[in-house]
Amino acid sequence: MWPVWPLTWTRRRSCPPGRRWWIDQRRKADTGSGSPVELSATRRLLTKPHLKALTGLALFYALTNLAANTKGQFGTYLYVEVAGGTVRIASAIGLATLFVSIPLAMLFMKIVDGRNRMRWYALGAISFVLSTAAPAALGVHVWTLALASFTGAVGSALAFEGIFKVWSQEVFPTLLRATARGTVIAFARVVAAAVALWTPTLLSAGPRVMFAALAAIVAIATGIGAVLDRLPKIQTGASDRSATPAADPVATTRVDGS
């Protein structure tokens, strides 16, 4: 990180939103005022027009993350204790999945700005649902878990964290974006941690029951994602001001401080 952070810090200070932030900090230091930008960011996200986007993204990311977190946290346990496999088999399948995930991530970067991205999203959503529905419908075996891993890789690449980060870039002004994304990720992690406490209970009731529940959750989440893509986008230009809603002073503060 040490060779990179000075470049990132310098670049943030030189871009228009970064210059506005530093000007605001200097103004507050000169006047002895508090930190209105930081203090108002969360409150601003809880009002129109940002609340709808924040709520939708929080639900989408938290619900899809449940499937990813459950398979990541309990995947080896499922292979060994439920499917009758070994840690070696689980590790081999995980490694093979990695070699599938990398080109899929590159594909996502290529198509995400195109007009057909929601068709690719639909493919990812279907794959994501199948990754949890297959063990629920066919039983928890090594081969169904392997199938779930590969279909889950497709779903994760096209309909999970990548598209969440793109949407969060598109629907929030620059100076609210980090707060919005951090809030959503924190919420998703709290939800995942809480559900993980009950995952062993679901497994004892039957692993197929758990996968059926995850399939329903992922189906709901990906449906929310289809709505999120239709939300109004923040149009950003060189100054990040030209088409930002005038009612949002965080996004419309001029670089010269006026």
Buried (B, 14 or more C-beta within 10 A) or exposed (E): EEEEEEEEEEEEEEEBBBBBBEBBEEEBEEEEEEEEBBEBBBEBBEEEEBEBBBBBBBBBBBBBBBBBBBBEEBBBBBBBEBBEBEEEBBEEBBEBBEEBBEEBBEBBEEBBEEEEBBEBBBBBBBBBBBBBBBBBEBBBBBBBBBBBBBBBBBBBBBBBBBBBBBBBBBBBBBBBBEBBBEBBBEBBBEBBEEBBEEBEEBBEEEBBEBBBBBBBBBBBBBEBBBEBBEBEEBEBEEBBBEEBBEEBEBBBBEBEEE
